[in-house]
Amino acid sequence: MLTINKTIEDGKALFTLDGRLDTTTAPALEKELKEALPGVSELTLDFAALEYISSAGLRVLLAAQKIMNRQGEMRIANVNEIVREVFDVTGFSDILTIL
């Protein structure tokens, strides 16, 4: 299960994710991002409560990063050790801006 809370104001979007970003929940995040990103120049994803990320979740992040490369910047905040390890092993640490 994944809970997505979002705040969009003055071209800045904050998505707070709580739970698991996997094959079941990734489509919901993808839909939310696609709807929210037009007109956004700064995207922050807060992973403080994200417990797990799968390859499906990584694919959604990569798609969002590609969009944000064209229109602004994307940052990921509060990454725990489990998610950080996935980013390191997959090479996503080199692609994403992780705070």
DOLUM-608118 format. One record per residue: x, y, z of N, C-alpha, C, CB in turn. Coordinates in Angstrom, 3 decimals. Glycine has a CB too. Layout:
residues N
<rec <X; Y; Z>; <X; Y; Z>; <X; Y; Z>; <X; Y; Z>>
...
***
This chain:
residues 99
<rec <0.834; -1.185; 0.000>; <0.000; 0.000; 0.000>; <0.878; 1.247; 0.000>; <-0.948; -0.001; 1.212>>
<rec <0.396; 2.293; -0.693>; <1.135; 3.547; -0.785>; <0.158; 4.700; -0.615>; <1.898; 3.656; -2.140>>
<rec <0.518; 5.623; 0.270>; <-0.249; 6.846; 0.434>; <0.548; 7.968; -0.197>; <-0.559; 7.141; 1.939>>
<rec <-0.105; 8.736; -1.064>; <0.558; 9.841; -1.753>; <-0.106; 11.140; -1.316>; <0.492; 9.668; -3.310>>
<rec <0.676; 12.018; -0.708>; <0.189; 13.352; -0.366>; <0.943; 14.340; -1.226>; <0.371; 13.669; 1.159>>
<rec <0.220; 15.264; -1.845>; <0.906; 16.225; -2.701>; <0.453; 17.642; -2.413>; <0.673; 15.894; -4.162>>
<rec <1.400; 18.555; -2.558>; <1.147; 19.973; -2.418>; <1.776; 20.642; -3.625>; <1.716; 20.544; -1.069>>
<rec <1.001; 21.458; -4.325>; <1.533; 22.172; -5.482>; <1.231; 23.654; -5.295>; <0.921; 21.633; -6.826>>
<rec <2.303; 24.462; -5.336>; <2.154; 25.888; -5.116>; <3.277; 26.635; -5.819>; <2.142; 26.211; -3.612>>
<rec <2.919; 27.643; -6.586>; <3.907; 28.507; -7.261>; <4.938; 27.720; -8.059>; <4.622; 29.370; -6.242>>
<rec <4.495; 26.721; -8.811>; <5.403; 25.962; -9.652>; <6.263; 24.949; -8.917>; <6.275; 26.889; -10.372>>
<rec <5.980; 24.770; -7.631>; <6.735; 23.801; -6.828>; <5.784; 22.703; -6.369>; <7.423; 24.491; -5.600>>
<rec <6.211; 21.462; -6.572>; <5.389; 20.319; -6.161>; <6.145; 19.498; -5.120>; <5.010; 19.433; -7.388>>
<rec <5.440; 19.135; -4.060>; <5.987; 18.258; -3.031>; <5.099; 17.029; -2.949>; <6.082; 18.983; -1.646>>
<rec <5.705; 15.865; -3.189>; <5.008; 14.590; -3.064>; <5.601; 13.858; -1.866>; <5.127; 13.732; -4.378>>
<rec <4.771; 13.509; -0.904>; <5.202; 12.741; 0.258>; <4.636; 11.334; 0.112>; <4.735; 13.412; 1.604>>
<rec <5.533; 10.350; 0.086>; <5.116; 8.962; -0.114>; <5.243; 8.184; 1.190>; <5.956; 8.292; -1.223>>
<rec <4.220; 7.397; 1.484>; <4.192; 6.615; 2.707>; <3.792; 5.184; 2.343>; <3.206; 7.235; 3.759>>
<rec <4.709; 4.247; 2.560>; <4.404; 2.837; 2.284>; <5.381; 2.211; 1.320>; <3.012; 2.704; 1.734>>
<rec <4.834; 1.459; 0.355>; <5.661; 0.699; -0.582>; <5.393; 1.159; -2.008>; <5.393; -0.813; -0.446>>
<rec <6.470; 1.455; -2.727>; <6.361; 1.831; -4.142>; <6.790; 0.611; -4.948>; <7.250; 3.109; -4.493>>
<rec <5.777; -0.148; -5.411>; <6.056; -1.406; -6.103>; <5.147; -1.553; -7.318>; <5.875; -2.606; -5.148>>
<rec <5.091; -2.739; -7.874>; <4.313; -2.996; -9.088>; <2.844; -2.620; -8.918>; <4.425; -4.462; -9.477>>
<rec <2.318; -2.834; -7.726>; <0.911; -2.547; -7.456>; <0.638; -1.050; -7.333>; <0.473; -3.253; -6.188>>
<rec <1.563; -0.320; -6.713>; <1.307; 1.090; -6.385>; <1.946; 2.082; -7.355>; <1.803; 1.378; -5.001>>
<rec <2.935; 1.645; -8.135>; <3.638; 2.551; -9.056>; <2.698; 3.237; -10.057>; <4.707; 1.780; -9.816>>
<rec <1.699; 2.529; -10.627>; <0.799; 3.210; -11.579>; <0.063; 4.407; -10.969>; <-0.220; 2.221; -12.112>>
<rec <-0.287; 4.327; -9.693>; <-0.983; 5.444; -9.025>; <-0.065; 6.662; -8.941>; <-1.455; 5.029; -7.599>>
<rec <1.208; 6.440; -8.577>; <2.160; 7.551; -8.503>; <2.407; 8.122; -9.892>; <3.491; 7.092; -7.867>>
<rec <2.528; 7.246; -10.875>; <2.755; 7.695; -12.247>; <1.609; 8.605; -12.714>; <2.898; 6.479; -13.193>>
<rec <0.391; 8.215; -12.421>; <-0.796; 9.003; -12.794>; <-0.786; 10.363; -12.093>; <-2.093; 8.234; -12.439>>
<rec <-0.512; 10.353; -10.796>; <-0.479; 11.599; -10.011>; <0.596; 12.554; -10.548>; <-0.214; 11.288; -8.513>>
<rec <1.771; 12.009; -10.866>; <2.860; 12.842; -11.383>; <2.509; 13.428; -12.749>; <4.154; 12.025; -11.480>>
<rec <1.964; 12.602; -13.623>; <1.611; 13.082; -14.969>; <0.615; 14.229; -14.903>; <1.029; 11.939; -15.812>>
<rec <-0.330; 14.137; -13.975>; <-1.328; 15.189; -13.824>; <-0.735; 16.449; -13.208>; <-2.483; 14.694; -12.975>>
<rec <0.229; 16.285; -12.309>; <0.753; 17.414; -11.543>; <1.905; 18.158; -12.217>; <1.204; 16.932; -10.213>>
<rec <2.703; 17.476; -13.036>; <3.951; 18.068; -13.510>; <3.848; 19.199; -14.530>; <4.755; 17.022; -14.087>>
<rec <2.826; 19.255; -15.373>; <2.773; 20.404; -16.280>; <2.783; 21.714; -15.483>; <1.510; 20.329; -17.179>>
<rec <3.732; 22.598; -15.831>; <3.828; 23.882; -15.139>; <4.670; 23.863; -13.881>; <2.479; 24.352; -14.797>>
<rec <5.169; 22.688; -13.501>; <6.002; 22.581; -12.291>; <7.473; 22.686; -12.683>; <5.729; 21.235; -11.534>>
<rec <8.206; 23.552; -11.976>; <9.635; 23.695; -12.261>; <10.494; 23.069; -11.168>; <9.996; 25.168; -12.421>>
<rec <9.872; 22.748; -10.045>; <10.616; 22.150; -8.933>; <9.787; 21.030; -8.322>; <10.975; 23.219; -7.857>>
<rec <10.302; 19.809; -8.402>; <9.609; 18.642; -7.854>; <10.454; 18.047; -6.735>; <9.329; 17.577; -8.962>>
<rec <9.850; 17.909; -5.559>; <10.522; 17.258; -4.437>; <9.690; 16.051; -4.034>; <10.716; 18.244; -3.228>>
<rec <10.357; 14.920; -3.923>; <9.720; 13.692; -3.447>; <10.272; 13.404; -2.061>; <9.973; 12.482; -4.428>>
<rec <9.407; 13.364; -1.067>; <9.822; 13.098; 0.303>; <9.608; 11.619; 0.594>; <9.038; 13.988; 1.315>>
<rec <10.709; 10.919; 0.821>; <10.682; 9.469; 1.028>; <10.836; 9.082; 2.499>; <11.778; 8.813; 0.214>>
<rec <10.609; 10.010; 3.435>; <10.802; 9.725; 4.862>; <10.017; 8.494; 5.313>; <10.389; 10.932; 5.698>>
<rec <8.820; 8.305; 4.759>; <7.973; 7.183; 5.185>; <7.894; 6.081; 4.126>; <6.570; 7.684; 5.507>>
<rec <8.756; 6.160; 3.102>; <8.764; 5.116; 2.073>; <9.579; 3.930; 2.581>; <9.348; 5.655; 0.724>>
<rec <8.938; 2.759; 2.637>; <9.577; 1.576; 3.204>; <10.328; 0.751; 2.169>; <8.548; 0.716; 3.875>>
<rec <9.877; 0.816; 0.902>; <10.395; -0.106; -0.109>; <10.172; 0.492; -1.484>; <9.718; -1.498; 0.000>>
<rec <11.110; 0.217; -2.409>; <10.918; 0.609; -3.800>; <11.347; -0.545; -4.706>; <11.721; 1.904; -4.132>>
<rec <10.532; -0.843; -5.714>; <10.851; -1.926; -6.654>; <11.264; -1.318; -7.992>; <9.631; -2.893; -6.838>>
<rec <11.553; -2.176; -8.956>; <11.941; -1.697; -10.287>; <10.809; -0.907; -10.937>; <12.342; -2.878; -11.187>>
<rec <9.567; -1.256; -10.632>; <8.431; -0.499; -11.169>; <8.445; 0.930; -10.626>; <7.092; -1.197; -10.814>>
<rec <8.793; 1.068; -9.365>; <8.912; 2.395; -8.756>; <10.067; 3.176; -9.353>; <9.094; 2.274; -7.248>>
<rec <11.177; 2.498; -9.605>; <12.340; 3.153; -10.222>; <11.991; 3.662; -11.613>; <13.536; 2.181; -10.299>>
<rec <11.206; 2.901; -12.348>; <10.801; 3.309; -13.694>; <9.993; 4.611; -13.648>; <9.977; 2.193; -14.368>>
<rec <9.094; 4.722; -12.672>; <8.290; 5.940; -12.520>; <9.201; 7.128; -12.182>; <7.206; 5.750; -11.413>>
<rec <10.172; 6.912; -11.311>; <11.110; 7.989; -10.955>; <11.915; 8.428; -12.171>; <12.062; 7.531; -9.831>>
<rec <12.352; 7.470; -12.972>; <13.134; 7.788; -14.165>; <12.301; 8.609; -15.151>; <13.640; 6.497; -14.837>>
<rec <11.050; 8.236; -15.343>; <10.162; 8.982; -16.241>; <9.955; 10.410; -15.733>; <8.800; 8.263; -16.377>>
<rec <9.765; 10.556; -14.427>; <9.588; 11.889; -13.835>; <10.859; 12.713; -13.988>; <9.203; 11.778; -12.344>>
<rec <12.016; 12.072; -13.806>; <13.295; 12.770; -13.939>; <13.476; 13.294; -15.359>; <14.462; 11.838; -13.564>>
<rec <13.093; 12.488; -16.348>; <13.216; 12.910; -17.751>; <12.356; 14.143; -18.019>; <12.810; 11.762; -18.702>>
<rec <11.141; 14.150; -17.492>; <10.254; 15.311; -17.656>; <10.866; 16.529; -16.971>; <8.841; 15.017; -17.076>>
<rec <11.321; 16.346; -15.749>; <11.847; 17.474; -14.978>; <13.170; 17.983; -15.539>; <12.027; 17.073; -13.524>>
<rec <13.932; 17.138; -16.226>; <15.166; 17.602; -16.873>; <14.851; 18.683; -17.905>; <15.909; 16.421; -17.545>>
<rec <13.666; 18.599; -18.507>; <13.257; 19.573; -19.527>; <12.664; 20.842; -18.933>; <12.253; 18.947; -20.461>>
<rec <12.067; 20.748; -17.744>; <11.323; 21.905; -17.248>; <11.747; 22.403; -15.872>; <9.887; 21.573; -17.209>>
<rec <12.773; 21.798; -15.291>; <13.201; 22.264; -13.972>; <14.070; 21.238; -13.278>; <11.997; 22.588; -13.106>>
<rec <13.821; 21.040; -12.001>; <14.642; 20.080; -11.255>; <13.801; 19.201; -10.356>; <15.683; 20.806; -10.427>>
<rec <14.349; 18.017; -10.095>; <13.692; 17.035; -9.234>; <14.670; 16.621; -8.153>; <13.201; 15.796; -10.048>>
<rec <14.164; 16.588; -6.909>; <14.992; 16.178; -5.777>; <14.251; 15.116; -4.974>; <15.355; 17.395; -4.880>>
<rec <15.017; 14.234; -4.361>; <14.441; 13.221; -3.486>; <15.025; 13.433; -2.100>; <14.726; 11.768; -4.013>>
<rec <14.150; 13.595; -1.121>; <14.576; 13.903; 0.242>; <14.258; 12.752; 1.193>; <13.904; 15.190; 0.732>>
<rec <15.027; 12.696; 2.273>; <14.763; 11.769; 3.385>; <14.730; 10.297; 2.967>; <13.453; 12.123; 4.035>>
<rec <15.752; 9.884; 2.242>; <15.832; 8.495; 1.776>; <16.408; 7.618; 2.891>; <16.706; 8.389; 0.482>>
<rec <15.713; 6.521; 3.212>; <16.217; 5.617; 4.256>; <17.292; 4.680; 3.674>; <15.044; 4.785; 4.873>>
<rec <17.899; 3.887; 4.532>; <19.016; 3.020; 4.109>; <18.589; 1.978; 3.078>; <19.617; 2.314; 5.319>>
<rec <17.399; 1.415; 3.234>; <16.930; 0.363; 2.325>; <16.766; 0.919; 0.913>; <15.592; -0.235; 2.824>>
<rec <16.102; 2.061; 0.797>; <15.879; 2.685; -0.508>; <17.198; 3.195; -1.076>; <14.858; 3.841; -0.397>>
<rec <18.043; 3.759; -0.220>; <19.358; 4.256; -0.654>; <20.179; 3.121; -1.264>; <20.126; 4.893; 0.537>>
<rec <20.125; 1.949; -0.657>; <20.864; 0.802; -1.179>; <20.367; 0.414; -2.572>; <20.741; -0.391; -0.223>>
<rec <19.055; 0.444; -2.775>; <18.487; 0.153; -4.099>; <19.001; 1.178; -5.112>; <16.924; 0.166; -4.052>>
<rec <19.001; 2.455; -4.729>; <19.511; 3.510; -5.617>; <20.984; 3.280; -5.950>; <19.327; 4.899; -4.968>>
<rec <21.778; 2.905; -4.948>; <23.220; 2.684; -5.155>; <23.473; 1.491; -6.069>; <23.928; 2.466; -3.808>>
<rec <22.799; 0.374; -5.803>; <23.010; -0.861; -6.569>; <22.590; -0.683; -8.036>; <22.221; -2.027; -5.931>>
<rec <21.501; 0.072; -8.262>; <20.983; 0.242; -9.622>; <21.650; 1.393; -10.373>; <19.490; 0.473; -9.576>>
<rec <22.451; 2.190; -9.672>; <23.083; 3.336; -10.315>; <22.203; 4.571; -10.330>; <23.466; 2.983; -11.715>>
<rec <21.027; 4.484; -9.730>; <20.120; 5.633; -9.695>; <20.684; 6.781; -8.855>; <18.760; 5.210; -9.146>>
<rec <21.598; 6.476; -7.929>; <22.227; 7.536; -7.114>; <22.970; 8.518; -8.008>; <23.200; 6.926; -6.070>>
<rec <23.446; 8.036; -9.156>; <24.190; 8.894; -10.076>; <23.254; 9.730; -10.956>; <25.110; 8.045; -10.954>>
<rec <22.026; 9.294; -11.118>; <21.070; 9.963; -12.017>; <20.217; 10.966; -11.234>; <20.158; 8.918; -12.725>>
<rec <19.828; 10.603; -10.013>; <18.893; 11.398; -9.224>; <19.618; 12.342; -8.276>; <17.965; 10.489; -8.439>>
<rec <18.972; 13.445; -7.939>; <19.481; 14.352; -6.916>; <18.858; 13.911; -5.605>; <19.151; 15.866; -7.243>>
<rec <19.688; 13.340; -4.727>; <19.203; 12.814; -3.451>; <19.748; 13.691; -2.333>; <19.629; 11.320; -3.250>>
<rec <18.848; 14.263; -1.552>; <19.254; 15.171; -0.474>; <19.525; 14.404; 0.796>; <18.185; 16.232; -0.224>>
***
